[in-house]
């Protein structure tokens, strides 16, 4: 077993049939209720990316913000917020995409994306990778380069690697099926 799994799996919730029947929702709020688990996740992010050339971190609304903000502060790099359409007041880049169970559109302030920046994309969970592909598109609209993708939880059985290739993808905990039981 790996230490990341051992520390985090026991506090990650599993909610069946959310947001629709047949979907198992992996809930990171248990990590937030356990300060030692939350600190562990942020410490691991810093450890993983400390020596990598990352100029900014872009976080997906809203749970990605939770992990990216303390990481950005510790690393001394800008935090770029990727929001749902209509949530940002300034001029934005925009990208529509399909989710597993809906259609969506995300935006980022044009002024937040700097040409030439090397950007780490962060979300709490990586499922099919569709949101992250759209986020990558937003960064590319501003001529920034996404170098890596980070998620606390990964669902590799949904084959996100295919959509996100050739990006380097790092997750702390992977689940290889939709099960209310832990994967060892």
N, C-alpha and C positions, 0 to 999 in steps of 0.2 A: 504494500500500500504506500501511496505517497503522502507526505506530511500535509500538503495543501488539502488533499481530500480529507484526511483525518481531522484536521482542524475545522474545516468549513462545512463539510457534509452534514454533520450532526445538528447544525443550526439553520440549514437551508430548508424552508418549508416546501411542501408539495400539495398543491390544491387541485384536485381533479375537477374536470368539466368547467374550467375557467380559462379564457373568457367565453368559451362556447363548449357545448358537449363534445366529449372525445379528446379535448386538449388537456394536458397536464401542465399546470403553471408552476414553475420553480420560483419560489419567493425568497428574495434576498433580504427581506426585512428582518429575518432572524439574525443575520450577520450584524445588522444595525442595533439590535437589542442586546448584543453581546459585544461590549467594547473591545475585549481581547481578540475576538474574531475579526472585527472591523479593522483594528490596528494591524493585525496579521496580514490582512488583504492589502492594505496600503503599503506596509513594509515590503511585502513581496513585489508589488509593482515597482517600487523604488529600486529594489535589489535587481530586478530584471532589466530595467531601462536606464539605470544609473550611467552605464558606460556606452549606451547607444546614442547615436546622433539624432536627438529629438529636440526640435525648436519650439513646439507647441503641442498641446493636447486638446483634441476636439471630442466633446462628450455628447452623446445622444440623450435627448430628453426622455424621461426625467431621471431615471435611475442611474444612467451613466454619469450624471452630474455628481452624484454622491461619492463616487470613487475617483473621478477625475479631478475634482476641486482640491482635496487634500494632497493628491499626487502632484498637481501643478504647483501648489504652494511649496511643497517640500523640494521640488526640483528647480524652483525659481524660473518657471516658464509660463507663458500665457495659456489661459484656458479659453477655448472657443466653444460657445454654446450652439448646438444644433437643435433647433426647436421645430415644433409642429407649425404648419403653415398658419400665418396670421398672428403669431405671438411676438414677432420682432417689429419694432417701430421704424427702423431705418431701411435703407435700400438693401435688398437681399439677393443672394443666389438661391435658386429653388430647384428641387428635384422630386418628381412624383415616382412612386414605386408601388409594388404589390407586396402585401404581407401574406402570412400563411392564411389569414382569414379576413382580409379587408384590403382596401386601397388607402394609400396615405401620401402625404407630401411633407417634406421637411425643407427648412430654410436655414441660412446662416447670414449674418451681417457681412456685406461686402468688405467693410473696413476691418473685420476680424481675420480675414484670410490674406496672408501676405505672400506674394509671389516668391517662390524659392524656399519657403518654409518646409521643413521636414516634420510631418504631423503624425502623432499617434492617435488613432481612433479608439475610444473607450465606450463600452456599453456594459450593462450588468450581465447580460446573457446573450450568447450568440446562438441563434436557432438556424434559420435558413440562410442568413447573411444578407438578405434583401435590404434591410435598413442601412447596414454598413456599406453596401455597394452604393446606395444613394448618397450617403455621407461622403464617401470617397469622391463621388461625382461633384459634390459641392466644393470640396477642397480643390479639385482639378479646375473647376470654373474660375477660381482665383489664382491658378497657376502654382498652387502648393502641391507638395508630393506626400502622399500617405505612405509611410514606411512600414508601419506595423498596426495590428489590430489586437486589442486586449479585451477580454471578457472574464468576469469572475467565473461564470458558468458557461460551459460549451455543451451543445447537443450535436456531436459529430454524426450521429445517425441520420440527421437531416441534411448532411452533405454540404455544409456551408463552405468547406474548403474549396469546392469546385467553383463557387461564385466569387470567392475572395482571392483565388490564385492570381498572381504569384505572391501576394502579401504574406508576411510572417504573422501567424496567428498564435496568440498565447492565451490560454485559459488556465485557471487554477483548479477547477473541478469540472470533470466531464461526466455526463450521463449518456450511456449508450443505448438507452431505450426510454420510453415513457412508462415509468414504473414508480409507484409510491414507495418502493424499497430502494435503498442505496445500492449503487454499483460499486463493487470493490475493485 
